[in-house]
Amino acid sequence: GHWRLLHNGSCSMASVTIATPTAPKHWGCAISCRRGTARVASTASLRATHPKVALALSTSVCRPTVAGCRTTTATRSSGCSRIITHCSLADSPLVRIVGDDGSLSNEISGGAGVYAVFDAEDKLQYVGLSRKVVASVVNHMQVVPTLCVSVKVAEVPSGDRKEMQDKWQEWVKEHVETTGEAPPGNVNAESVWTKRAVRRVKPEIKLTPGGNKELTVSMQELIDQLVKDRPLLLFLKGTRTAPECGFSHKVLTMLNEFQADYDTVNVLDEEYNPGLRDAIKEYSDWPTIPQLYAKGEFIGGADIVEEMYESGELKEMLAEFKKAN
């Protein structure tokens, strides 16, 4: 067969098709694409000419459709098309939530959709819907860890509430017709599946005692000592529970998704961190905030952290932190 790379304008989605003598298999990939169309003879040449696509394929970001599922193509107003898979509950692939290495599976959608959670005996426990499936699954793991072993997901890229509700009803009805009973977690509206995990919130770090007292060391020295003392440190605008800029909120969301253990410093707190907003930019020689540091090294701002998140590098880095600590 051959690789066919379909580009539909400047967008954030691409579609890859493997043409075979029988029916083609489709992938819907969350990767960057440029305008144009390319035909590639092999995986090697695909990797050479379109490394982001090859990376997505090699890291299982792109998932083949399952036999018995139907596919439709959704086209955005920008012209970007994406192949969407419509599977029954029975035909959807069962994915282990946590791998043998202890890290969260990258097969679980980070977007909107419907999900079904199974226990260690592959018995369905709960069917839910969420605008961020992976975050909901992680929350269930914290509340009822013994019942969360595997998951099936039906992505709804549009995030449309009605579409998600229809899919949810379809899966629950299918299970009831097959087994004669509803999923245990969906029977009681006040069940543990609807509860949110209570997280211990770390206090914000304050660099000075406050009160505008004269410092005996420079702010640069305080920053340097803090960066070296804290394994994972985020300088942001606002606090972790009340960020005061969209970029700070975005980085917090990505770190929280992977349950990262990190400290924060509010650069806008002039009472306890006077002059920090400008001092941190000088320290890192980086013009924007937030700024993330790991093991004494500057990782980057919001754009770089987001790139690491999309490539899987952030998840790998945080998994290494968990093992080390």
Backbone as numpy.savetxt, mean C-alpha at the origin, in Angstrom:
# Nx Ny Nz CAx CAy CAz Cx Cy Cz
4.75 -17.19 -28.19 3.92 -15.99 -28.19 4.78 -14.75 -28.19
4.17 -13.61 -27.98 4.92 -12.36 -27.94 4.32 -11.46 -26.88
5.13 -10.49 -26.46 4.65 -9.50 -25.51 4.01 -8.35 -26.29
2.91 -7.85 -25.82 2.33 -6.67 -26.43 2.07 -5.65 -25.34
2.72 -4.52 -25.44 2.59 -3.48 -24.44 1.65 -2.41 -24.97
0.55 -2.19 -24.28 -0.45 -1.23 -24.73 -0.31 0.05 -23.93
-0.03 1.15 -24.61 0.06 2.45 -23.96 -1.11 3.30 -24.40
-1.75 3.98 -23.48 -2.90 4.81 -23.82 -2.72 6.20 -23.24
-1.82 6.95 -23.79 -1.60 8.31 -23.33 -0.76 8.37 -22.08
-0.58 9.57 -21.57 0.21 9.78 -20.36 -0.66 9.48 -19.15
-0.42 8.37 -18.49 -1.30 7.94 -17.41 -0.53 7.09 -16.42
-1.23 6.57 -15.43 -0.58 5.78 -14.39 -0.94 4.31 -14.47
-1.58 3.89 -15.53 -1.94 2.49 -15.68 -1.49 1.99 -17.05
-1.12 0.74 -17.13 -0.79 0.13 -18.40 -1.39 -1.26 -18.41
-1.50 -1.84 -19.58 -2.04 -3.19 -19.67 -1.08 -4.04 -20.49
-0.75 -5.21 -19.99 0.18 -6.10 -20.67 -0.55 -7.37 -21.06
-0.37 -7.82 -22.29 -1.02 -9.03 -22.75 0.02 -10.02 -23.25
-0.07 -11.28 -22.83 0.74 -12.33 -23.41 -0.13 -13.05 -24.43
0.21 -12.92 -25.69 -0.57 -13.60 -26.73 -0.06 -15.02 -26.88
-0.94 -16.00 -26.78 -0.57 -17.40 -26.90 -1.44 -18.05 -27.97
-1.11 -19.27 -28.39 -1.95 -19.94 -29.39 -3.37 -20.14 -28.90
-3.56 -20.18 -27.57 -4.92 -20.32 -27.02 -5.41 -18.94 -26.58
-6.13 -18.88 -25.48 -6.64 -17.58 -25.04 -5.54 -16.76 -24.37
-5.51 -15.46 -24.61 -4.50 -14.61 -23.99 -4.76 -14.45 -22.50
-3.68 -14.18 -21.76 -3.81 -13.89 -20.33 -3.56 -12.40 -20.14
-4.27 -11.81 -19.23 -4.19 -10.36 -19.07 -3.67 -9.97 -17.70
-3.04 -8.84 -17.67 -2.61 -8.25 -16.41 -3.08 -6.81 -16.35
-3.44 -6.32 -15.17 -3.71 -4.90 -14.96 -2.64 -4.38 -14.03
-1.78 -3.48 -14.45 -0.59 -3.12 -13.68 -0.59 -1.66 -13.25
-0.28 -1.42 -11.99 -0.18 -0.05 -11.49 1.23 0.45 -11.73
1.53 0.84 -12.93 2.87 1.28 -13.29 2.77 2.50 -14.18
3.88 3.22 -14.33 3.88 4.41 -15.17 3.97 4.02 -16.64
3.37 4.82 -17.49 3.48 4.54 -18.91 3.58 5.83 -19.70
4.14 5.74 -20.87 4.28 6.88 -21.75 3.43 6.67 -22.99
3.28 7.72 -23.77 2.49 7.63 -24.97 3.21 6.76 -26.01
2.47 5.94 -26.70 3.06 5.12 -27.75 2.71 3.66 -27.60
3.06 2.85 -28.60 2.80 1.42 -28.57 4.08 0.69 -28.92
4.35 -0.40 -28.21 5.58 -1.15 -28.47 5.29 -2.63 -28.53
5.93 -3.34 -29.43 5.87 -4.79 -29.48 7.24 -5.32 -29.12
7.30 -6.21 -28.15 8.57 -6.69 -27.66 8.65 -8.20 -27.86
9.79 -8.67 -28.37 9.91 -10.07 -28.75 10.06 -11.02 -27.57
10.63 -10.57 -26.47 10.88 -11.48 -25.36 10.90 -10.73 -24.04
10.97 -11.50 -22.95 11.05 -10.89 -21.63 12.31 -10.04 -21.49
13.41 -10.53 -22.01 14.68 -9.81 -21.91 14.59 -8.45 -22.58
14.05 -8.42 -23.78 13.94 -7.14 -24.48 12.90 -6.25 -23.81
11.88 -6.87 -23.21 10.90 -6.08 -22.47 11.57 -5.39 -21.30
12.43 -6.14 -20.62 13.14 -5.57 -19.48 14.07 -4.45 -19.91
14.68 -4.61 -21.08 15.63 -3.62 -21.56 14.94 -2.34 -22.02
13.79 -2.50 -22.68 13.12 -1.33 -23.24 12.10 -0.69 -22.31
11.50 -1.51 -21.42 10.49 -1.00 -20.50 10.72 -1.60 -19.12
11.78 -1.15 -18.43 12.15 -1.76 -17.14 11.05 -1.71 -16.09
10.21 -0.67 -16.10 9.16 -0.58 -15.08 8.13 -1.68 -15.27
7.86 -1.99 -16.53 6.91 -3.07 -16.81 7.51 -4.40 -16.38
8.80 -4.61 -16.72 9.47 -5.86 -16.35 9.53 -6.00 -14.84
9.77 -4.88 -14.13 9.82 -4.91 -12.68 8.46 -5.32 -12.11
7.41 -4.75 -12.69 6.07 -5.08 -12.21 5.78 -6.56 -12.38
6.19 -7.11 -13.52 5.97 -8.52 -13.79 6.77 -9.39 -12.83
8.03 -9.01 -12.60 8.91 -9.83 -11.78 8.53 -9.79 -10.31
7.84 -8.73 -9.87 7.48 -8.63 -8.46 6.03 -8.97 -8.20
5.40 -9.60 -9.17 4.02 -10.07 -9.02 3.01 -8.96 -8.81
3.37 -7.73 -9.23 2.38 -6.66 -9.18 1.29 -6.95 -10.19
1.69 -7.56 -11.31 0.73 -7.94 -12.33 0.31 -9.38 -12.07
-1.00 -9.61 -12.03 -1.48 -10.94 -11.72 -2.31 -11.48 -12.87
-2.08 -12.71 -13.31 -2.86 -13.28 -14.40 -4.30 -13.53 -13.98
-5.17 -13.54 -14.96 -6.55 -13.84 -14.66 -6.69 -15.31 -14.34
-7.78 -15.68 -13.70 -8.03 -17.05 -13.29 -9.03 -17.68 -14.23
-8.85 -18.95 -14.52 -9.77 -19.65 -15.40 -11.19 -19.51 -14.86
-12.11 -19.21 -15.75 -13.50 -19.08 -15.33 -13.90 -17.66 -15.02
-12.94 -16.75 -15.02 -13.25 -15.35 -14.76 -13.41 -14.60 -16.08
-14.21 -13.57 -16.05 -14.35 -12.77 -17.25 -13.65 -11.44 -17.04
-13.23 -10.79 -18.12 -12.53 -9.53 -18.00 -13.23 -8.45 -18.82
-13.17 -7.23 -18.33 -13.66 -6.09 -19.07 -12.59 -5.02 -19.03
-12.63 -4.10 -19.97 -11.64 -3.03 -20.02 -12.29 -1.73 -19.61
-11.75 -1.10 -18.57 -12.26 0.19 -18.10 -11.36 1.28 -18.65
-11.93 2.29 -19.26 -11.16 3.37 -19.84 -11.46 4.67 -19.12
-10.43 5.32 -18.61 -10.61 6.59 -17.92 -10.74 7.72 -18.93
-11.15 8.89 -18.43 -11.29 10.04 -19.31 -9.96 10.45 -19.93
-8.86 10.11 -19.25 -7.52 10.44 -19.77 -7.15 9.55 -20.95
-7.93 8.49 -21.18 -7.59 7.57 -22.26 -6.87 6.35 -21.78
-6.59 6.28 -20.48 -5.86 5.15 -19.93 -6.80 3.98 -19.69
-6.49 2.84 -20.24 -7.33 1.67 -20.11 -6.74 0.69 -19.12
-7.63 -0.07 -18.47 -7.18 -1.11 -17.55 -8.11 -2.29 -17.64
-7.55 -3.47 -17.68 -8.35 -4.68 -17.72 -8.74 -5.07 -16.31
-10.04 -5.24 -16.08 -10.55 -5.57 -14.75 -11.07 -7.00 -14.76
-10.70 -7.76 -13.76 -11.13 -9.14 -13.67 -12.36 -9.27 -12.79
-13.37 -9.99 -13.26 -14.59 -10.22 -12.51 -14.66 -11.71 -12.18
-14.37 -12.08 -10.94 -14.35 -13.49 -10.55 -15.41 -13.77 -9.50
-15.90 -14.99 -9.52 -16.78 -15.44 -8.45 -15.92 -15.66 -7.22
-16.54 -15.82 -6.07 -15.80 -16.09 -4.84 -15.01 -17.38 -4.97
-15.64 -18.40 -5.53 -14.98 -19.70 -5.65 -13.78 -19.65 -6.59
-13.87 -18.86 -7.66 -12.81 -18.82 -8.67 -11.67 -17.87 -8.33
-11.89 -16.99 -7.37 -10.84 -16.03 -7.01 -9.70 -16.73 -6.29
-8.45 -16.35 -6.59 -7.31 -17.01 -5.96 -7.21 -16.70 -4.47
-6.84 -17.72 -3.69 -6.66 -17.57 -2.25 -5.20 -17.22 -1.98
-4.97 -16.10 -1.32 -3.62 -15.58 -1.09 -3.33 -15.56 0.41
-2.19 -16.10 0.80 -1.79 -16.02 2.21 -1.44 -14.58 2.54
-1.96 -14.10 3.66 -1.79 -12.70 4.01 -0.34 -12.38 4.36
0.29 -13.26 5.10 1.68 -13.07 5.51 2.52 -14.21 4.95
3.63 -13.86 4.30 4.50 -14.86 3.71 5.39 -15.54 4.73
6.18 -16.52 4.28 7.08 -17.25 5.17 8.14 -16.35 5.79
8.44 -15.23 5.09 9.45 -14.31 5.61 8.87 -13.31 6.60
7.56 -13.45 6.88 6.93 -12.57 7.85 6.43 -11.26 7.29
6.56 -11.05 5.98 6.13 -9.80 5.37 4.74 -9.94 4.76
4.04 -8.82 4.67 2.70 -8.79 4.10 2.76 -9.08 2.61
1.85 -9.92 2.12 1.85 -10.28 0.71 1.59 -9.07 -0.18
2.36 -8.97 -1.27 2.12 -7.88 -2.22 1.04 -8.23 -3.22
0.38 -9.39 -3.02 -0.73 -9.77 -3.88 -2.04 -9.13 -3.43
-2.05 -8.53 -2.23 -3.27 -7.93 -1.71 -3.39 -6.50 -2.23
-4.53 -6.19 -2.81 -4.74 -4.88 -3.43 -4.63 -3.75 -2.42
-3.97 -2.67 -2.84 -3.90 -1.48 -2.01 -5.03 -0.52 -2.30
-5.86 -0.86 -3.32 -6.96 0.01 -3.71 -8.30 -0.47 -3.18
-9.35 -0.01 -3.85 -10.70 -0.33 -3.42 -11.13 -1.70 -3.91
-12.05 -2.32 -3.16 -12.55 -3.61 -3.59 -13.28 -4.36 -2.49
-13.60 -5.61 -2.79 -14.26 -6.51 -1.84 -13.27 -7.61 -1.48
-13.28 -8.05 -0.23 -12.32 -9.07 0.20 -13.01 -10.09 1.09
-12.50 -11.31 1.04 -13.02 -12.39 1.86 -11.87 -12.98 2.67
-12.03 -13.04 3.99 -10.96 -13.50 4.89 -11.21 -14.95 5.31
-10.15 -15.76 5.27 -10.25 -17.19 5.61 -9.30 -17.52 6.76
-9.67 -18.55 7.54 -8.83 -18.98 8.65 -7.81 -20.02 8.19
-7.11 -20.65 9.14 -6.06 -21.60 8.81 -6.59 -22.85 8.11
-7.89 -23.14 8.28 -8.49 -24.30 7.63 -9.20 -23.92 6.33
-8.92 -22.71 5.86 -9.51 -22.18 4.63 -11.03 -22.06 4.71
-11.53 -21.80 5.92 -12.95 -21.56 6.10 -13.22 -20.06 6.07
-14.20 -19.65 5.29 -14.53 -18.24 5.17 -15.05 -17.69 6.49
-14.48 -16.57 6.93 -14.87 -15.96 8.19 -15.61 -14.65 8.01
-15.26 -13.91 6.97 -15.84 -12.57 6.83 -15.67 -12.06 5.41
-16.68 -11.36 4.91 -16.60 -10.68 3.62 -16.80 -9.19 3.87
-15.86 -8.39 3.42 -15.94 -6.95 3.65 -15.70 -6.17 2.38
-15.90 -4.88 2.45 -15.58 -4.00 1.33 -14.83 -2.80 1.88
-13.93 -2.25 1.10 -13.07 -1.18 1.59 -12.51 -0.37 0.43
-12.24 0.89 0.69 -11.58 1.72 -0.32 -10.07 1.48 -0.31
-9.59 0.79 0.72 -8.19 0.41 0.79 -8.13 -0.97 1.43
-8.21 -1.99 0.58 -8.34 -3.37 1.05 -7.20 -3.77 1.97
-5.98 -3.49 1.59 -4.84 -3.95 2.38 -4.87 -3.36 3.79
-5.30 -2.11 3.94 -5.37 -1.49 5.26 -6.43 -2.18 6.12
-7.55 -2.55 5.52 -8.61 -3.23 6.26 -8.16 -4.62 6.70
-7.45 -5.31 5.82 -6.97 -6.66 6.15 -5.97 -6.59 7.30
-5.08 -5.60 7.24 -4.10 -5.43 8.32 -4.81 -5.15 9.64
-5.87 -4.34 9.61 -6.63 -4.05 10.82 -7.26 -5.32 11.39
-7.83 -6.15 10.52 -8.43 -7.41 10.99 -7.37 -8.31 11.62
-6.18 -8.31 11.06 -5.11 -9.14 11.60 -4.76 -8.72 13.03
-4.87 -7.43 13.30 -4.55 -6.95 14.64 -5.66 -7.29 15.64
-6.91 -7.30 15.17 -8.04 -7.55 16.06 -8.30 -9.04 16.25
-8.30 -9.80 15.14 -8.57 -11.24 15.20 -7.49 -12.01 14.43
-6.27 -12.00 14.90 -5.15 -12.60 14.16 -5.31 -14.08 13.87
-5.95 -14.84 14.75 -6.06 -16.29 14.54 -7.03 -16.64 13.42
-7.89 -15.70 13.05 -8.87 -15.97 12.00 -8.46 -15.41 10.65
-7.35 -14.70 10.61 -6.89 -14.05 9.37 -5.63 -14.71 8.86
-5.81 -15.67 7.98 -4.65 -16.39 7.42 -4.53 -16.15 5.93
-5.66 -16.19 5.23 -5.66 -16.00 3.78 -6.79 -15.08 3.38
-6.70 -14.58 2.15 -7.72 -13.63 1.69 -7.93 -13.77 0.18
-9.17 -13.51 -0.25 -9.49 -13.40 -1.66 -9.95 -11.96 -1.90
-9.58 -11.40 -3.04 -9.89 -9.99 -3.30 -10.48 -9.81 -4.68
-11.52 -9.00 -4.76 -12.08 -8.57 -6.04 -11.89 -7.07 -6.12
-10.99 -6.62 -6.96 -10.69 -5.20 -7.06 -11.82 -4.44 -7.74
-12.07 -3.24 -7.24 -13.03 -2.32 -7.87 -12.28 -1.00 -8.06
-11.52 -0.87 -9.15 -10.65 0.29 -9.35 -11.36 1.64 -9.28
-12.63 1.66 -9.66 -13.37 2.93 -9.65 -13.62 3.43 -8.23
-13.64 2.50 -7.26 -13.94 2.88 -5.89 -15.40 3.23 -5.69
-16.23 2.94 -6.69 -17.66 3.27 -6.61 -18.34 2.43 -5.53
-19.03 3.10 -4.61 -19.63 2.41 -3.47 -20.68 1.40 -3.92
-21.51 1.78 -4.87 -22.56 0.89 -5.36 -21.96 -0.35 -6.00
-20.92 -0.16 -6.78 -20.26 -1.30 -7.43 -19.66 -2.25 -6.40
-19.07 -1.69 -5.33 -18.50 -2.53 -4.28 -19.60 -3.27 -3.52
-20.70 -2.58 -3.24 -21.81 -3.22 -2.53 -22.41 -4.37 -3.34
-22.52 -4.16 -4.65 -23.07 -5.21 -5.52 -22.16 -6.44 -5.51
-20.84 -6.20 -5.57 -19.89 -7.30 -5.54 -19.93 -8.01 -4.20
-20.03 -7.25 -3.12 -20.11 -7.82 -1.77 -21.34 -8.73 -1.66
-22.48 -8.25 -2.11 -23.71 -9.04 -2.06 -23.58 -10.31 -2.90
-22.92 -10.18 -4.04 -22.72 -11.34 -4.92 -21.92 -12.43 -4.23
-20.83 -12.04 -3.55 -19.97 -13.01 -2.88 -20.68 -13.64 -1.67
-21.37 -12.81 -0.87 -22.07 -13.35 0.30 -23.17 -14.30 -0.15
-23.92 -13.92 -1.18 -25.00 -14.77 -1.69 -24.45 -16.09 -2.20
-23.31 -16.04 -2.90 -22.69 -17.25 -3.42 -22.31 -18.19 -2.28
-21.75 -17.64 -1.20 -21.35 -18.46 -0.06 -22.57 -19.08 0.63
-23.64 -18.28 0.80 -24.86 -18.78 1.44 -25.48 -19.90 0.61
-25.51 -19.73 -0.71 -26.10 -20.75 -1.58 -25.27 -22.03 -1.59
-23.97 -21.89 -1.38 -23.08 -23.05 -1.39 -23.07 -23.80 -0.06
-23.08 -23.05 1.04 -22.93 -23.67 2.37 -24.21 -23.69 3.19
-25.16 -22.85 2.81 -26.40 -22.78 3.58 -26.33 -21.84 4.76
-25.21 -21.12 4.90 -25.09 -20.18 6.02 -24.23 -18.99 5.62
-24.42 -17.89 6.33 -23.66 -16.68 6.06 -22.28 -16.77 6.72
-21.29 -16.03 6.23 -19.99 -16.00 6.89 -20.16 -15.58 8.35
-19.52 -16.24 9.30 -19.69 -15.95 10.73 -19.53 -14.48 11.09
-18.53 -13.85 10.50 -18.27 -12.45 10.83 -19.29 -11.49 10.30
-20.14 -11.92 9.37 -21.16 -11.05 8.80 -22.53 -11.23 9.44
-22.63 -12.17 10.37 -23.92 -12.44 11.02 -24.26 -11.38 12.05
-23.27 -10.99 12.84 -23.48 -10.03 13.92 -22.91 -8.67 13.53
-23.77 -7.66 13.47 -23.32 -6.32 13.07 -22.31 -5.74 14.05
-22.31 -6.23 15.29 -21.38 -5.73 16.31 -20.19 -6.68 16.49
-19.90 -7.48 15.49 -18.83 -8.46 15.61 -17.47 -7.80 15.65
-16.47 -8.60 16.02 -15.10 -8.09 16.12 -14.57 -7.62 14.78
-15.19 -8.07 13.70 -14.71 -7.69 12.37 -14.98 -6.24 12.05
-15.88 -5.61 12.77 -16.18 -4.20 12.52 -15.42 -3.28 13.46
-14.61 -3.86 14.35 -13.85 -3.05 15.30 -12.50 -2.66 14.71
-12.03 -1.52 15.12 -10.71 -1.05 14.71 -9.70 -1.35 15.80
-8.51 -1.73 15.37 -7.46 -2.01 16.34 -7.06 -0.73 17.07
-6.84 -0.86 18.36 -6.40 0.30 19.14 -4.88 0.37 19.05
-4.41 1.45 18.48 -2.97 1.60 18.31 -2.36 2.48 19.40
-1.24 2.05 19.87 -0.50 2.89 20.82 0.22 3.97 20.03
-0.12 5.20 20.31 0.46 6.31 19.57 1.69 6.84 20.30
2.80 6.83 19.63 4.02 7.35 20.23 3.92 8.86 20.41
4.43 9.39 21.50 4.41 10.85 21.68 5.35 11.52 20.68
5.03 12.73 20.30 5.90 13.48 19.40 7.19 13.86 20.12
8.28 13.83 19.38 9.56 14.19 19.97 9.69 15.71 20.03
10.13 16.21 21.17 10.38 17.64 21.36 11.88 17.83 21.57
12.47 18.71 20.79 13.92 18.88 20.82 14.38 19.78 21.97
13.49 20.59 22.50 13.86 21.49 23.60 12.80 21.42 24.70
13.11 21.92 25.89 12.13 21.92 26.98 11.04 22.97 26.80
11.15 23.83 25.80 10.16 24.86 25.56 10.42 26.11 26.37
9.51 27.06 26.25 9.66 28.29 27.01 10.68 29.25 26.42
11.08 29.01 25.17 12.06 29.88 24.50 13.35 30.05 25.29
13.75 28.97 25.96 15.01 29.01 26.71 16.18 28.95 25.75
17.25 29.60 26.12 18.44 29.63 25.25 19.07 28.25 25.20
19.38 27.80 23.98 19.95 26.47 23.80 21.44 26.48 24.09
21.92 25.40 24.72 23.36 25.28 24.99 24.08 24.63 23.82
23.30 23.97 22.91 23.87 23.40 21.68 23.02 23.90 20.52
23.58 23.83 19.33 22.86 24.32 18.15 21.74 23.37 17.74
20.77 23.89 17.00 19.68 23.05 16.49 20.23 21.98 15.56
21.27 22.29 14.81 21.88 21.31 13.91 22.43 20.12 14.70
23.03 20.39 15.85 23.57 19.31 16.69 22.45 18.46 17.28
21.36 19.11 17.66 20.22 18.38 18.20 19.62 17.46 17.13
19.51 17.97 15.93 18.97 17.17 14.82 19.88 15.97 14.56
21.18 16.23 14.50 22.14 15.16 14.19 22.10 14.06 15.24
22.01 14.44 16.51 21.95 13.45 17.58 20.67 12.63 17.49
19.56 13.30 17.21 18.28 12.62 17.12 18.24 11.65 15.94
18.73 12.08 14.80 18.76 11.24 13.60 19.58 9.97 13.84
20.66 10.11 14.58 21.52 8.96 14.85 20.97 8.04 15.93
20.15 8.60 16.84 19.61 7.82 17.95 18.35 7.04 17.59
17.56 7.54 16.66 16.27 6.92 16.32 16.38 6.13 15.02
16.06 4.85 15.05 16.20 4.01 13.85 15.39 4.49 12.65
14.15 4.93 12.90 13.28 5.40 11.81 12.61 6.68 12.29
12.88 7.78 11.59 12.47 9.09 12.07 11.87 9.91 10.93
10.72 10.53 11.22 10.05 11.36 10.22 9.88 12.78 10.73
10.43 13.74 9.99 10.18 15.15 10.26 9.01 15.55 9.36
7.96 16.10 9.96 6.76 16.41 9.19 6.12 17.70 9.66
5.16 18.16 8.89 4.37 19.32 9.27 3.13 18.83 10.02
3.07 19.10 11.31 1.98 18.61 12.13 2.41 17.38 12.92
1.43 16.63 13.38 1.70 15.43 14.16 1.20 14.20 13.41
1.53 13.01 13.92 1.10 11.79 13.24 -0.42 11.63 13.27
-1.07 12.18 14.27 -2.54 12.09 14.34 -3.23 13.30 13.71
-2.46 14.37 13.46 -3.05 15.56 12.83 -2.02 16.23 11.92
-1.68 15.58 10.81 -0.74 16.18 9.87 -1.31 17.47 9.27
-0.44 18.43 8.99 -0.90 19.73 8.51 -0.53 19.99 7.06
-0.20 18.96 6.32 -0.01 19.10 4.88 -0.25 17.76 4.22
-0.69 17.79 2.96 -1.02 16.57 2.24 0.14 15.62 2.08
1.34 16.15 1.86 2.51 15.30 1.66 2.89 14.57 2.95
2.78 15.27 4.07 3.06 14.62 5.36 2.04 13.52 5.61
0.79 13.78 5.31 -0.26 12.78 5.48 0.00 11.56 4.61
0.47 11.79 3.39 0.73 10.69 2.46 1.82 9.77 2.99
2.91 10.34 3.49 4.01 9.53 4.02 3.57 8.78 5.28
2.81 9.43 6.15 2.29 8.76 7.34 1.43 7.56 6.96
0.58 7.74 5.95 -0.30 6.66 5.51 0.49 5.47 5.01
1.56 5.71 4.25 2.38 4.62 3.72 3.12 3.89 4.84
3.65 4.62 5.80 4.34 3.99 6.92 3.37 3.19 7.78
2.19 3.74 8.01 1.19 3.06 8.85 0.66 1.80 8.18
0.58 1.82 6.85 0.08 0.65 6.13 0.93 -0.57 6.43
2.24 -0.36 6.58 3.14 -1.48 6.85 3.44 -1.61 8.34
2.67 -0.91 9.16 2.82 -0.99 10.62 4.24 -0.69 11.07
4.81 0.33 10.48 6.19 0.71 10.80 6.28 1.31 12.20
7.37 1.03 12.87 7.64 1.60 14.20 8.57 2.79 13.98
8.01 3.99 14.06 8.81 5.17 13.74 8.48 6.31 14.71
9.41 7.27 14.78 9.23 8.46 15.61 8.97 9.65 14.71
8.32 10.67 15.26 8.00 11.86 14.48 8.41 13.13 15.22
8.72 14.15 14.42 9.04 15.47 14.96 8.26 16.50 14.15
7.55 17.36 14.83 6.74 18.39 14.19 7.59 19.64 13.94
7.85 19.93 12.67 8.70 21.08 12.34 7.96 22.41 12.51
6.66 22.36 12.73 5.88 23.59 12.89 5.71 23.98 14.36
6.22 23.16 15.27 6.09 23.42 16.70 7.19 24.39 17.15
6.89 25.66 17.13 7.89 26.68 17.48 8.12 26.77 18.98
7.21 26.19 19.76 7.38 26.22 21.21 8.50 25.28 21.66
8.52 24.08 21.11 9.50 23.08 21.52 10.56 22.79 20.45
10.28 23.15 19.22 11.25 22.92 18.13 11.48 24.21 17.35
11.94 25.26 18.02 12.09 26.56 17.35 13.11 26.53 16.21
12.67 27.05 15.05 13.58 27.13 13.91 13.83 25.82 13.20
13.14 24.75 13.60 13.40 23.43 13.03 13.02 23.35 11.55
11.98 24.05 11.15 11.52 23.98 9.76 12.62 24.33 8.78
13.39 25.37 9.09 14.50 25.75 8.21 15.75 24.93 8.51
15.96 24.61 9.79 17.17 23.89 10.20 17.25 22.50 9.57
16.11 21.80 9.48 16.14 20.44 8.92 16.46 20.48 7.43
16.01 21.52 6.74 16.32 21.66 5.31 17.82 21.90 5.11
18.39 22.68 6.01 19.83 22.93 5.93 20.62 21.67 6.28
20.14 20.94 7.27 20.84 19.72 7.70 20.89 18.68 6.58
19.78 18.50 5.89 19.71 17.47 4.85 20.09 17.98 3.47
20.14 19.31 3.34 20.33 19.93 2.03 19.20 19.50 1.09
18.00 19.47 1.66 16.81 19.06 0.91 15.73 20.12 1.14
15.11 20.62 0.08 14.24 21.81 0.21 12.82 21.57 0.72
12.40 20.33 0.84 11.00 20.09 1.19 10.84 19.25 2.47
9.64 19.30 2.98 9.23 18.54 4.16 7.91 17.86 3.78
7.75 16.59 4.17 8.43 15.78 5.18 9.77 15.22 4.72
10.54 14.75 5.70 11.81 14.09 5.43 11.90 12.83 6.29
12.26 11.73 5.64 12.37 10.45 6.34 13.82 10.03 6.48
14.19 9.58 7.69 15.55 9.12 7.97 15.49 7.68 8.50
16.47 6.89 8.11 16.53 5.51 8.57 17.98 5.16 8.93
18.17 4.71 10.14 19.50 4.32 10.63 20.53 5.43 10.40
20.12 6.66 10.65 21.04 7.78 10.55 21.22 8.34 9.16
20.55 7.77 8.18 20.70 8.23 6.80 19.41 8.86 6.29
19.56 9.90 5.48 18.40 10.56 4.89 17.88 9.72 3.73
16.60 9.33 3.82 15.99 8.52 2.77 15.42 9.39 1.67
14.66 10.42 2.06 14.10 11.32 1.06 12.82 11.97 1.52
12.24 12.74 0.61 10.98 13.41 0.88 9.80 12.57 0.40
8.64 13.22 0.30 7.41 12.50 -0.04 7.49 11.79 -1.39
8.05 12.45 -2.39 8.11 11.85 -3.74 8.96 10.58 -3.75
10.11 10.65 -3.08 11.01 9.49 -3.06 10.39 8.34 -2.26
9.78 8.66 -1.13 9.13 7.62 -0.32 8.00 6.97 -1.12
7.26 7.77 -1.88 6.17 7.23 -2.69 6.71 6.30 -3.79
7.83 6.68 -4.40 8.46 5.82 -5.41 8.89 4.50 -4.79
9.46 4.57 -3.59 9.86 3.35 -2.89 8.66 2.48 -2.55
7.55 3.14 -2.19 6.31 2.41 -1.88 5.82 1.67 -3.12
5.78 2.35 -4.25 5.26 1.75 -5.48 6.16 0.63 -6.00
7.46 0.74 -5.79 8.39 -0.28 -6.29 8.51 -1.47 -5.35
8.03 -1.31 -4.11 8.16 -2.38 -3.12 9.38 -2.22 -2.24
10.21 -1.22 -2.54 11.45 -1.02 -1.77 11.15 -0.58 -0.34
10.12 0.24 -0.16 9.78 0.70 1.18 9.33 -0.47 2.05
8.52 -1.34 1.49 8.05 -2.50 2.23 9.23 -3.39 2.64
10.18 -3.59 1.74 11.35 -4.41 2.05 12.18 -3.79 3.15
12.37 -2.47 3.07 13.17 -1.77 4.07 12.53 -1.87 5.45
11.22 -1.68 5.52 10.53 -1.74 6.80 10.48 -3.16 7.35
10.42 -4.15 6.46 10.44 -5.55 6.90 11.79 -5.88 7.54
12.87 -5.34 6.99 14.20 -5.54 7.55 14.30 -4.90 8.94
13.65 -3.73 9.08 13.64 -3.06 10.38 12.96 -3.93 11.42
11.85 -4.56 11.05 11.10 -5.39 12.00 11.95 -6.58 12.45
12.67 -7.18 11.50 13.52 -8.32 11.84 14.65 -7.91 12.76
15.24 -6.76 12.48 16.38 -6.29 13.27 15.98 -5.91 14.68
14.72 -5.46 14.83 14.29 -5.00 16.15 13.36 -6.00 16.83
